[in-house]
């Protein structure tokens, strides 16, 4: 799955994404800390490397739309790649395929 597909999938959940994003984010942070505790490289982490990611207009628009859905009336954090760390981790760790299999019933 490409990043734009991940964003589109999250957007497709509508209001549920607002309810569940904090849980997804908490799980992501807990997994990253767990990798660090065991001195393992965090999957999808570009820490310590120079990595330039160029976002497409579609990705930026989807991020903005998703941020507005999650943040509601609060000012949203306009930061390109806000959701990319989670996507990169899930993809590199293999969890994205597992979750998609469960969600899509594959």
Biopython code that builds the backbone (N, CA, C, O; Angstrom):
import numpy as np
from Bio.PDB.StructureBuilder import StructureBuilder

atoms = [
    (1, "UNK", "N", (0.845, -1.169, 0.000)),
    (1, "UNK", "CA", (0.000, 0.000, 0.000)),
    (1, "UNK", "C", (0.895, 1.238, 0.000)),
    (1, "UNK", "O", (1.911, 1.295, 0.691)),
    (2, "UNK", "N", (0.497, 2.194, -0.772)),
    (2, "UNK", "CA", (1.196, 3.472, -0.825)),
    (2, "UNK", "C", (0.650, 4.395, 0.271)),
    (2, "UNK", "O", (-0.419, 4.157, 0.833)),
    (3, "UNK", "N", (1.402, 5.436, 0.550)),
    (3, "UNK", "CA", (1.030, 6.384, 1.600)),
    (3, "UNK", "C", (-0.335, 7.009, 1.336)),
    (3, "UNK", "O", (-1.137, 7.151, 2.259)),
    (4, "UNK", "N", (-0.608, 7.383, 0.094)),
    (4, "UNK", "CA", (-1.891, 8.014, -0.236)),
    (4, "UNK", "C", (-3.042, 7.043, 0.028)),
    (4, "UNK", "O", (-4.127, 7.458, 0.437)),
    (5, "UNK", "N", (-2.808, 5.763, -0.202)),
    (5, "UNK", "CA", (-3.830, 4.764, 0.079)),
    (5, "UNK", "C", (-4.106, 4.645, 1.571)),
    (5, "UNK", "O", (-5.253, 4.485, 1.987)),
    (6, "UNK", "N", (-3.039, 4.725, 2.380)),
    (6, "UNK", "CA", (-3.167, 4.694, 3.836)),
    (6, "UNK", "C", (-3.998, 5.883, 4.316)),
    (6, "UNK", "O", (-4.901, 5.729, 5.138)),
    (7, "UNK", "N", (-3.683, 7.069, 3.795)),
    (7, "UNK", "CA", (-4.436, 8.267, 4.176)),
    (7, "UNK", "C", (-5.895, 8.138, 3.755)),
    (7, "UNK", "O", (-6.799, 8.482, 4.517)),
    (8, "UNK", "N", (-6.121, 7.642, 2.545)),
    (8, "UNK", "CA", (-7.488, 7.472, 2.043)),
    (8, "UNK", "C", (-8.275, 6.483, 2.899)),
    (8, "UNK", "O", (-9.460, 6.686, 3.161)),
    (9, "UNK", "N", (-7.616, 5.424, 3.329)),
    (9, "UNK", "CA", (-8.270, 4.436, 4.180)),
    (9, "UNK", "C", (-8.675, 5.070, 5.510)),
    (9, "UNK", "O", (-9.786, 4.852, 5.995)),
    (10, "UNK", "N", (-7.776, 5.849, 6.092)),
    (10, "UNK", "CA", (-8.111, 6.521, 7.350)),
    (10, "UNK", "C", (-9.268, 7.498, 7.154)),
    (10, "UNK", "O", (-10.169, 7.573, 7.990)),
    (11, "UNK", "N", (-9.244, 8.241, 6.060)),
    (11, "UNK", "CA", (-10.315, 9.203, 5.770)),
    (11, "UNK", "C", (-11.645, 8.475, 5.599)),
    (11, "UNK", "O", (-12.691, 8.977, 6.011)),
    (12, "UNK", "N", (-11.601, 7.297, 4.995)),
    (12, "UNK", "CA", (-12.839, 6.559, 4.726)),
    (12, "UNK", "C", (-13.553, 6.133, 6.009)),
    (12, "UNK", "O", (-14.744, 5.823, 5.967)),
    (13, "UNK", "N", (-12.866, 6.112, 7.128)),
    (13, "UNK", "CA", (-13.495, 5.735, 8.393)),
    (13, "UNK", "C", (-14.306, 6.867, 9.000)),
    (13, "UNK", "O", (-14.986, 6.672, 10.008)),
    (14, "UNK", "N", (-14.241, 8.043, 8.398)),
    (14, "UNK", "CA", (-15.061, 9.160, 8.857)),
    (14, "UNK", "C", (-14.799, 9.514, 10.305)),
    (14, "UNK", "O", (-13.652, 9.648, 10.730)),
    (15, "UNK", "N", (-15.874, 9.663, 11.054)),
    (15, "UNK", "CA", (-15.757, 10.111, 12.435)),
    (15, "UNK", "C", (-15.036, 9.103, 13.335)),
    (15, "UNK", "O", (-14.496, 9.476, 14.376)),
    (16, "UNK", "N", (-15.029, 7.838, 12.938)),
    (16, "UNK", "CA", (-14.339, 6.826, 13.744)),
    (16, "UNK", "C", (-12.845, 7.113, 13.833)),
    (16, "UNK", "O", (-12.206, 6.780, 14.831)),
    (17, "UNK", "N", (-12.287, 7.730, 12.797)),
    (17, "UNK", "CA", (-10.848, 8.026, 12.836)),
    (17, "UNK", "C", (-10.551, 9.029, 13.942)),
    (17, "UNK", "O", (-9.486, 8.965, 14.557)),
    (18, "UNK", "N", (-11.462, 9.947, 14.205)),
    (18, "UNK", "CA", (-11.269, 10.911, 15.301)),
    (18, "UNK", "C", (-11.244, 10.182, 16.634)),
    (18, "UNK", "O", (-10.438, 10.507, 17.506)),
    (19, "UNK", "N", (-12.114, 9.207, 16.795)),
    (19, "UNK", "CA", (-12.188, 8.453, 18.042)),
    (19, "UNK", "C", (-10.955, 7.569, 18.230)),
    (19, "UNK", "O", (-10.449, 7.445, 19.345)),
    (20, "UNK", "N", (-10.476, 6.964, 17.163)),
    (20, "UNK", "CA", (-9.438, 5.949, 17.288)),
    (20, "UNK", "C", (-8.016, 6.447, 17.041)),
    (20, "UNK", "O", (-7.064, 5.747, 17.386)),
    (21, "UNK", "N", (-7.843, 7.618, 16.464)),
    (21, "UNK", "CA", (-6.487, 8.105, 16.190)),
    (21, "UNK", "C", (-5.643, 8.204, 17.455)),
    (21, "UNK", "O", (-4.477, 7.813, 17.421)),
    (22, "UNK", "N", (-6.176, 8.712, 18.578)),
    (22, "UNK", "CA", (-5.346, 8.755, 19.790)),
    (22, "UNK", "C", (-4.860, 7.368, 20.214)),
    (22, "UNK", "O", (-3.742, 7.228, 20.710)),
    (23, "UNK", "N", (-5.686, 6.355, 20.023)),
    (23, "UNK", "CA", (-5.297, 4.985, 20.378)),
    (23, "UNK", "C", (-4.214, 4.489, 19.421)),
    (23, "UNK", "O", (-3.240, 3.865, 19.844)),
    (24, "UNK", "N", (-4.388, 4.767, 18.138)),
    (24, "UNK", "CA", (-3.384, 4.378, 17.134)),
    (24, "UNK", "C", (-2.057, 5.049, 17.455)),
    (24, "UNK", "O", (-1.008, 4.406, 17.419)),
    (25, "UNK", "N", (-2.100, 6.327, 17.764)),
    (25, "UNK", "CA", (-0.891, 7.082, 18.077)),
    (25, "UNK", "C", (-0.235, 6.559, 19.360)),
    (25, "UNK", "O", (0.989, 6.440, 19.425)),
    (26, "UNK", "N", (-1.031, 6.253, 20.364)),
    (26, "UNK", "CA", (-0.489, 5.709, 21.617)),
    (26, "UNK", "C", (0.170, 4.350, 21.373)),
    (26, "UNK", "O", (1.235, 4.069, 21.922)),
    (27, "UNK", "N", (-0.462, 3.508, 20.551)),
    (27, "UNK", "CA", (0.111, 2.198, 20.227)),
    (27, "UNK", "C", (1.420, 2.361, 19.465)),
    (27, "UNK", "O", (2.386, 1.640, 19.718)),
    (28, "UNK", "N", (1.450, 3.300, 18.542)),
    (28, "UNK", "CA", (2.671, 3.576, 17.773)),
    (28, "UNK", "C", (3.806, 3.978, 18.709)),
    (28, "UNK", "O", (4.908, 3.436, 18.623)),
    (29, "UNK", "N", (3.536, 4.929, 19.605)),
    (29, "UNK", "CA", (4.570, 5.406, 20.526)),
    (29, "UNK", "C", (5.030, 4.287, 21.475)),
    (29, "UNK", "O", (6.215, 4.187, 21.792)),
    (30, "UNK", "N", (4.097, 3.459, 21.917)),
    (30, "UNK", "CA", (4.454, 2.345, 22.800)),
    (30, "UNK", "C", (5.345, 1.340, 22.067)),
    (30, "UNK", "O", (6.312, 0.843, 22.644)),
    (31, "UNK", "N", (5.035, 1.037, 20.812)),
    (31, "UNK", "CA", (5.843, 0.096, 20.037)),
    (31, "UNK", "C", (7.247, 0.655, 19.786)),
    (31, "UNK", "O", (8.235, -0.073, 19.883)),
    (32, "UNK", "N", (7.331, 1.938, 19.467)),
    (32, "UNK", "CA", (8.636, 2.570, 19.255)),
    (32, "UNK", "C", (9.464, 2.467, 20.528)),
    (32, "UNK", "O", (10.646, 2.127, 20.470)),
    (33, "UNK", "N", (8.863, 2.755, 21.670)),
    (33, "UNK", "CA", (9.585, 2.663, 22.947)),
    (33, "UNK", "C", (10.013, 1.233, 23.238)),
    (33, "UNK", "O", (11.105, 1.005, 23.760)),
    (34, "UNK", "N", (9.167, 0.275, 22.907)),
    (34, "UNK", "CA", (9.500, -1.126, 23.116)),
    (34, "UNK", "C", (10.718, -1.532, 22.281)),
    (34, "UNK", "O", (11.607, -2.228, 22.771)),
    (35, "UNK", "N", (10.753, -1.096, 21.030)),
    (35, "UNK", "CA", (11.936, -1.362, 20.199)),
    (35, "UNK", "C", (13.184, -0.758, 20.829)),
    (35, "UNK", "O", (14.243, -1.386, 20.848)),
    (36, "UNK", "N", (13.057, 0.455, 21.343)),
    (36, "UNK", "CA", (14.208, 1.134, 21.949)),
    (36, "UNK", "C", (14.675, 0.421, 23.220)),
    (36, "UNK", "O", (15.877, 0.324, 23.468)),
    (37, "UNK", "N", (13.740, -0.075, 24.019)),
    (37, "UNK", "CA", (14.079, -0.789, 25.249)),
    (37, "UNK", "C", (14.949, -2.003, 24.933)),
    (37, "UNK", "O", (15.883, -2.314, 25.672)),
    (38, "UNK", "N", (14.641, -2.676, 23.848)),
    (38, "UNK", "CA", (15.393, -3.866, 23.459)),
    (38, "UNK", "C", (16.546, -3.555, 22.508)),
    (38, "UNK", "O", (17.104, -4.452, 21.875)),
    (39, "UNK", "N", (16.894, -2.269, 22.418)),
    (39, "UNK", "CA", (17.996, -1.812, 21.563)),
    (39, "UNK", "C", (17.880, -2.316, 20.128)),
    (39, "UNK", "O", (18.872, -2.700, 19.507)),
    (40, "UNK", "N", (16.674, -2.309, 19.624)),
    (40, "UNK", "CA", (16.415, -2.708, 18.237)),
    (40, "UNK", "C", (16.148, -1.460, 17.413)),
    (40, "UNK", "O", (15.612, -0.470, 17.908)),
    (41, "UNK", "N", (16.534, -1.528, 16.144)),
    (41, "UNK", "CA", (16.257, -0.407, 15.250)),
    (41, "UNK", "C", (14.757, -0.307, 15.027)),
    (41, "UNK", "O", (14.089, -1.304, 14.753)),
    (42, "UNK", "N", (14.241, 0.893, 15.146)),
    (42, "UNK", "CA", (12.809, 1.121, 14.966)),
    (42, "UNK", "C", (12.492, 1.029, 13.476)),
    (42, "UNK", "O", (13.045, 1.785, 12.677)),
    (43, "UNK", "N", (11.606, 0.108, 13.095)),
    (43, "UNK", "CA", (11.254, -0.029, 11.677)),
    (43, "UNK", "C", (10.703, 1.275, 11.110)),
    (43, "UNK", "O", (9.901, 1.955, 11.749)),
    (44, "UNK", "N", (11.141, 1.607, 9.914)),
    (44, "UNK", "CA", (10.646, 2.814, 9.255)),
    (44, "UNK", "C", (11.259, 4.087, 9.759)),
    (44, "UNK", "O", (10.922, 5.172, 9.283)),
    (45, "UNK", "N", (12.164, 3.974, 10.726)),
    (45, "UNK", "CA", (12.785, 5.156, 11.309)),
    (45, "UNK", "C", (13.900, 5.654, 10.404)),
    (45, "UNK", "O", (14.732, 4.879, 9.931)),
    (46, "UNK", "N", (13.902, 6.937, 10.177)),
    (46, "UNK", "CA", (14.980, 7.529, 9.390)),
    (46, "UNK", "C", (15.869, 8.371, 10.289)),
    (46, "UNK", "O", (16.596, 9.248, 9.823)),
    (47, "UNK", "N", (15.801, 8.091, 11.589)),
    (47, "UNK", "CA", (16.600, 8.828, 12.555)),
    (47, "UNK", "C", (18.079, 8.674, 12.233)),
    (47, "UNK", "O", (18.566, 7.565, 12.010)),
    (48, "UNK", "N", (18.775, 9.778, 12.212)),
    (48, "UNK", "CA", (20.207, 9.741, 11.967)),
    (48, "UNK", "C", (20.579, 9.698, 10.496)),
    (48, "UNK", "O", (21.760, 9.662, 10.152)),
    (49, "UNK", "N", (19.584, 9.702, 9.632)),
    (49, "UNK", "CA", (19.873, 9.709, 8.202)),
    (49, "UNK", "C", (19.180, 10.895, 7.569)),
    (49, "UNK", "O", (18.163, 11.380, 8.065)),
    (50, "UNK", "N", (19.736, 11.347, 6.485)),
    (50, "UNK", "CA", (19.130, 12.440, 5.747)),
    (50, "UNK", "C", (18.208, 11.831, 4.706)),
    (50, "UNK", "O", (18.660, 11.196, 3.752)),
    (51, "UNK", "N", (16.938, 12.027, 4.896)),
    (51, "UNK", "CA", (15.970, 11.462, 3.984)),
    (51, "UNK", "C", (15.015, 12.561, 3.558)),
    (51, "UNK", "O", (14.304, 13.136, 4.382)),
    (52, "UNK", "N", (15.006, 12.841, 2.294)),
    (52, "UNK", "CA", (14.109, 13.861, 1.773)),
    (52, "UNK", "C", (12.883, 13.172, 1.191)),
    (52, "UNK", "O", (12.988, 12.306, 0.321)),
    (53, "UNK", "N", (11.736, 13.569, 1.682)),
    (53, "UNK", "CA", (10.488, 13.011, 1.186)),
    (53, "UNK", "C", (9.732, 14.138, 0.533)),
    (53, "UNK", "O", (9.465, 15.169, 1.151)),
    (54, "UNK", "N", (9.392, 13.935, -0.718)),
    (54, "UNK", "CA", (8.635, 14.949, -1.426)),
    (54, "UNK", "C", (7.182, 14.494, -1.472)),
    (54, "UNK", "O", (6.870, 13.426, -1.998)),
    (55, "UNK", "N", (6.308, 15.307, -0.923)),
    (55, "UNK", "CA", (4.899, 14.975, -0.871)),
    (55, "UNK", "C", (4.206, 15.433, -2.139)),
    (55, "UNK", "O", (4.511, 16.495, -2.681)),
    (56, "UNK", "N", (3.267, 14.620, -2.607)),
    (56, "UNK", "CA", (2.468, 15.019, -3.761)),
    (56, "UNK", "C", (1.345, 15.924, -3.266)),
    (56, "UNK", "O", (1.041, 15.956, -2.073)),
    (57, "UNK", "N", (0.740, 16.649, -4.179)),
    (57, "UNK", "CA", (-0.396, 17.492, -3.809)),
    (57, "UNK", "C", (-1.528, 16.654, -3.223)),
    (57, "UNK", "O", (-2.192, 17.073, -2.274)),
    (58, "UNK", "N", (-1.747, 15.462, -3.795)),
    (58, "UNK", "CA", (-2.797, 14.578, -3.278)),
    (58, "UNK", "C", (-2.525, 14.174, -1.839)),
    (58, "UNK", "O", (-3.437, 14.151, -1.013)),
    (59, "UNK", "N", (-1.261, 13.852, -1.534)),
    (59, "UNK", "CA", (-0.904, 13.477, -0.173)),
    (59, "UNK", "C", (-1.093, 14.643, 0.791)),
    (59, "UNK", "O", (-1.637, 14.470, 1.882)),
    (60, "UNK", "N", (-0.645, 15.825, 0.390)),
    (60, "UNK", "CA", (-0.793, 16.998, 1.254)),
    (60, "UNK", "C", (-2.263, 17.319, 1.495)),
    (60, "UNK", "O", (-2.657, 17.646, 2.615)),
    (61, "UNK", "N", (-3.078, 17.226, 0.436)),
    (61, "UNK", "CA", (-4.513, 17.480, 0.584)),
    (61, "UNK", "C", (-5.165, 16.450, 1.500)),
    (61, "UNK", "O", (-6.000, 16.794, 2.336)),
    (62, "UNK", "N", (-4.780, 15.185, 1.337)),
    (62, "UNK", "CA", (-5.341, 14.124, 2.178)),
    (62, "UNK", "C", (-4.910, 14.313, 3.631)),
    (62, "UNK", "O", (-5.714, 14.130, 4.545)),
    (63, "UNK", "N", (-3.647, 14.678, 3.848)),
    (63, "UNK", "CA", (-3.180, 14.939, 5.221)),
    (63, "UNK", "C", (-3.963, 16.080, 5.855)),
    (63, "UNK", "O", (-4.362, 16.001, 7.017)),
    (64, "UNK", "N", (-4.178, 17.130, 5.090)),
    (64, "UNK", "CA", (-4.912, 18.288, 5.604)),
    (64, "UNK", "C", (-6.357, 17.902, 5.950)),
    (64, "UNK", "O", (-6.890, 18.301, 6.985)),
    (65, "UNK", "N", (-6.967, 17.130, 5.072)),
    (65, "UNK", "CA", (-8.352, 16.692, 5.311)),
    (65, "UNK", "C", (-8.421, 15.787, 6.543)),
    (65, "UNK", "O", (-9.318, 15.929, 7.374)),
    (66, "UNK", "N", (-7.480, 14.867, 6.653)),
    (66, "UNK", "CA", (-7.443, 13.953, 7.786)),
    (66, "UNK", "C", (-7.186, 14.713, 9.087)),
    (66, "UNK", "O", (-7.812, 14.431, 10.109)),
    (67, "UNK", "N", (-6.276, 15.664, 9.048)),
    (67, "UNK", "CA", (-5.990, 16.478, 10.241)),
    (67, "UNK", "C", (-7.234, 17.232, 10.688)),
    (67, "UNK", "O", (-7.512, 17.327, 11.883)),
    (68, "UNK", "N", (-7.984, 17.769, 9.725)),
    (68, "UNK", "CA", (-9.216, 18.495, 10.063)),
    (68, "UNK", "C", (-10.246, 17.552, 10.679)),
    (68, "UNK", "O", (-10.973, 17.935, 11.595)),
    (69, "UNK", "N", (-10.310, 16.306, 10.172)),
    (69, "UNK", "CA", (-11.247, 15.330, 10.725)),
    (69, "UNK", "C", (-10.873, 14.973, 12.161)),
    (69, "UNK", "O", (-11.742, 14.866, 13.026)),
    (70, "UNK", "N", (-9.596, 14.793, 12.405)),
    (70, "UNK", "CA", (-9.125, 14.367, 13.727)),
    (70, "UNK", "C", (-9.180, 15.510, 14.732)),
    (70, "UNK", "O", (-9.609, 15.327, 15.871)),
    (71, "UNK", "N", (-8.748, 16.676, 14.308)),
    (71, "UNK", "CA", (-8.641, 17.807, 15.229)),
    (71, "UNK", "C", (-9.957, 18.540, 15.439)),
    (71, "UNK", "O", (-10.080, 19.326, 16.378)),
    (72, "UNK", "N", (-10.943, 18.296, 14.578)),
    (72, "UNK", "CA", (-12.244, 18.952, 14.731)),
    (72, "UNK", "C", (-12.124, 20.453, 14.630)),
    (72, "UNK", "O", (-11.547, 20.980, 13.678)),
    (73, "UNK", "N", (-12.675, 21.142, 15.618)),
    (73, "UNK", "CA", (-12.683, 22.605, 15.607)),
    (73, "UNK", "C", (-11.382, 23.219, 16.102)),
    (73, "UNK", "O", (-11.150, 24.417, 15.934)),
    (74, "UNK", "N", (-10.536, 22.401, 16.709)),
    (74, "UNK", "CA", (-9.246, 22.927, 17.175)),
    (74, "UNK", "C", (-8.375, 23.221, 15.968)),
    (74, "UNK", "O", (-8.520, 22.578, 14.928)),
    (75, "UNK", "N", (-7.477, 24.178, 16.090)),
    (75, "UNK", "CA", (-6.549, 24.418, 14.977)),
    (75, "UNK", "C", (-5.708, 23.157, 14.749)),
    (75, "UNK", "O", (-5.094, 22.632, 15.678)),
    (76, "UNK", "N", (-5.692, 22.686, 13.511)),
    (76, "UNK", "CA", (-4.958, 21.447, 13.243)),
    (76, "UNK", "C", (-3.477, 21.737, 13.053)),
    (76, "UNK", "O", (-3.076, 22.835, 12.669)),
    (77, "UNK", "N", (-2.701, 20.738, 13.330)),
    (77, "UNK", "CA", (-1.260, 20.832, 13.183)),
    (77, "UNK", "C", (-0.913, 20.660, 11.717)),
    (77, "UNK", "O", (-0.958, 19.545, 11.197)),
    (78, "UNK", "N", (-0.573, 21.737, 11.049)),
    (78, "UNK", "CA", (-0.236, 21.683, 9.632)),
    (78, "UNK", "C", (1.241, 21.359, 9.513)),
    (78, "UNK", "O", (2.090, 22.251, 9.506)),
    (79, "UNK", "N", (1.527, 20.098, 9.423)),
    (79, "UNK", "CA", (2.904, 19.650, 9.347)),
    (79, "UNK", "C", (2.974, 18.504, 8.348)),
    (79, "UNK", "O", (2.490, 17.407, 8.628)),
    (80, "UNK", "N", (3.567, 18.745, 7.194)),
    (80, "UNK", "CA", (3.652, 17.670, 6.195)),
    (80, "UNK", "C", (4.303, 16.430, 6.793)),
    (80, "UNK", "O", (5.352, 16.508, 7.433)),
    (81, "UNK", "N", (3.663, 15.285, 6.572)),
    (81, "UNK", "CA", (4.206, 14.041, 7.086)),
    (81, "UNK", "C", (3.741, 13.684, 8.478)),
    (81, "UNK", "O", (4.271, 12.757, 9.091)),
    (82, "UNK", "N", (2.765, 14.402, 8.982)),
    (82, "UNK", "CA", (2.264, 14.168, 10.338)),
    (82, "UNK", "C", (1.872, 12.709, 10.552)),
    (82, "UNK", "O", (2.064, 12.166, 11.640)),
    (83, "UNK", "N", (1.332, 12.082, 9.532)),
    (83, "UNK", "CA", (0.877, 10.701, 9.637)),
    (83, "UNK", "C", (1.874, 9.710, 9.042)),
    (83, "UNK", "O", (1.712, 8.497, 9.173)),
    (84, "UNK", "N", (2.901, 10.238, 8.390)),
    (84, "UNK", "CA", (3.832, 9.383, 7.663)),
    (84, "UNK", "C", (4.664, 8.492, 8.590)),
    (84, "UNK", "O", (4.966, 7.353, 8.235)),
    (85, "UNK", "N", (5.039, 8.995, 9.772)),
    (85, "UNK", "CA", (5.846, 8.186, 10.694)),
    (85, "UNK", "C", (5.105, 6.915, 11.071)),
    (85, "UNK", "O", (5.695, 5.837, 11.135)),
    (86, "UNK", "N", (3.819, 7.047, 11.318)),
    (86, "UNK", "CA", (3.010, 5.884, 11.683)),
    (86, "UNK", "C", (2.947, 4.930, 10.496)),
    (86, "UNK", "O", (3.122, 3.722, 10.658)),
    (87, "UNK", "N", (2.699, 5.468, 9.303)),
    (87, "UNK", "CA", (2.639, 4.644, 8.091)),
    (87, "UNK", "C", (3.964, 3.920, 7.858)),
    (87, "UNK", "O", (3.982, 2.713, 7.618)),
    (88, "UNK", "N", (5.068, 4.657, 7.930)),
    (88, "UNK", "CA", (6.387, 4.053, 7.690)),
    (88, "UNK", "C", (6.680, 2.939, 8.692)),
    (88, "UNK", "O", (7.208, 1.891, 8.320)),
    (89, "UNK", "N", (6.339, 3.162, 9.959)),
    (89, "UNK", "CA", (6.556, 2.142, 10.981)),
    (89, "UNK", "C", (5.716, 0.900, 10.690)),
    (89, "UNK", "O", (6.227, -0.220, 10.695)),
    (90, "UNK", "N", (4.426, 1.110, 10.437)),
    (90, "UNK", "CA", (3.546, -0.025, 10.168)),
    (90, "UNK", "C", (3.986, -0.808, 8.945)),
    (90, "UNK", "O", (3.951, -2.039, 8.942)),
    (91, "UNK", "N", (4.399, -0.099, 7.914)),
    (91, "UNK", "CA", (4.818, -0.767, 6.679)),
    (91, "UNK", "C", (6.127, -1.535, 6.894)),
    (91, "UNK", "O", (6.233, -2.700, 6.509)),
    (92, "UNK", "N", (7.111, -0.892, 7.500)),
    (92, "UNK", "CA", (8.421, -1.515, 7.680)),
    (92, "UNK", "C", (8.376, -2.684, 8.666)),
    (92, "UNK", "O", (9.149, -3.633, 8.536)),
    (93, "UNK", "N", (7.491, -2.623, 9.635)),
    (93, "UNK", "CA", (7.401, -3.689, 10.630)),
    (93, "UNK", "C", (6.544, -4.862, 10.161)),
    (93, "UNK", "O", (6.540, -5.923, 10.785)),
    (94, "UNK", "N", (5.821, -4.669, 9.064)),
    (94, "UNK", "CA", (4.936, -5.714, 8.563)),
    (94, "UNK", "C", (3.543, -5.664, 9.173)),
    (94, "UNK", "O", (2.661, -6.429, 8.782)),
    (95, "UNK", "N", (3.344, -4.759, 10.136)),
    (95, "UNK", "CA", (2.043, -4.658, 10.783)),
    (95, "UNK", "C", (0.963, -4.100, 9.864)),
    (95, "UNK", "O", (-0.218, -4.393, 10.048)),
    (96, "UNK", "N", (1.355, -3.302, 8.880)),
    (96, "UNK", "CA", (0.376, -2.737, 7.959)),
    (96, "UNK", "C", (-0.356, -3.849, 7.212)),
    (96, "UNK", "O", (-1.580, -3.816, 7.092)),
    (97, "UNK", "N", (0.388, -4.828, 6.714)),
    (97, "UNK", "CA", (-0.228, -5.941, 5.995)),
    (97, "UNK", "C", (-1.148, -6.747, 6.906)),
    (97, "UNK", "O", (-2.226, -7.174, 6.493)),
    (98, "UNK", "N", (-0.712, -6.951, 8.144)),
    (98, "UNK", "CA", (-1.531, -7.693, 9.108)),
    (98, "UNK", "C", (-2.829, -6.942, 9.387)),
    (98, "UNK", "O", (-3.912, -7.525, 9.353)),
    (99, "UNK", "N", (-2.712, -5.641, 9.662)),
    (99, "UNK", "CA", (-3.898, -4.840, 9.956)),
    (99, "UNK", "C", (-4.823, -4.758, 8.757)),
    (99, "UNK", "O", (-6.041, -4.866, 8.903)),
    (100, "UNK", "N", (-4.258, -4.569, 7.574)),
    (100, "UNK", "CA", (-5.092, -4.503, 6.377)),
    (100, "UNK", "C", (-5.802, -5.822, 6.135)),
    (100, "UNK", "O", (-6.957, -5.847, 5.709)),
    (101, "UNK", "N", (-5.105, -6.917, 6.408)),
    (101, "UNK", "CA", (-5.725, -8.227, 6.274)),
    (101, "UNK", "C", (-6.932, -8.371, 7.190)),
    (101, "UNK", "O", (-7.957, -8.932, 6.802)),
    (102, "UNK", "N", (-6.799, -7.858, 8.410)),
    (102, "UNK", "CA", (-7.899, -7.926, 9.373)),
    (102, "UNK", "C", (-9.047, -6.980, 8.971)),
    (102, "UNK", "O", (-10.222, -7.343, 9.032)),
    (103, "UNK", "N", (-8.672, -5.767, 8.563)),
    (103, "UNK", "CA", (-9.673, -4.760, 8.226)),
    (103, "UNK", "C", (-10.410, -5.112, 6.937)),
    (103, "UNK", "O", (-11.634, -5.003, 6.857)),
    (104, "UNK", "N", (-9.654, -5.532, 5.939)),
    (104, "UNK", "CA", (-10.245, -5.807, 4.631)),
    (104, "UNK", "C", (-10.721, -7.243, 4.506)),
    (104, "UNK", "O", (-11.307, -7.616, 3.489)),
    (105, "UNK", "N", (-10.477, -8.052, 5.525)),
    (105, "UNK", "CA", (-10.955, -9.419, 5.525)),
    (105, "UNK", "C", (-10.217, -10.327, 4.559)),
    (105, "UNK", "O", (-10.782, -11.302, 4.064)),
    (106, "UNK", "N", (-8.941, -10.008, 4.286)),
    (106, "UNK", "CA", (-8.148, -10.849, 3.378)),
    (106, "UNK", "C", (-7.606, -12.061, 4.075)),
    (106, "UNK", "O", (-6.918, -12.873, 3.457)),
]
sb = StructureBuilder()
sb.init_structure("model")
sb.init_model(0)
sb.init_chain("A")
sb.init_seg("    ")
for serial, (resi, resn, name, xyz) in enumerate(atoms, 1):
    if name == "N":
        sb.init_residue(resn, " ", resi, " ")
    sb.init_atom(name, np.array(xyz, "f"), 0.0, 1.0, " ", f" {name:<3s}", serial, name[0])
structure = sb.get_structure()
